[in-house]
């Protein structure tokens, strides 16, 4: 999943609902890279889903 830009958590919620899913259905968030436009809602998505985050070791501090 792409965690999108900051402040766009509603877009993720809408996409989930359109697929009959909820944040609780997310169990793993895989980040292919940590650009701001792909991680902006990561903290909120992680909080709502309680999912684990998988990211390459070289980008873990980003």
Buried (B, 14 or more C-beta within 10 A) or exposed (E): BBBBBBEBBEEBBEEBEEEEEEBEEBEEBEBEEBEEEBBBBBEBBBEBBEBEBEBEEEEEEE
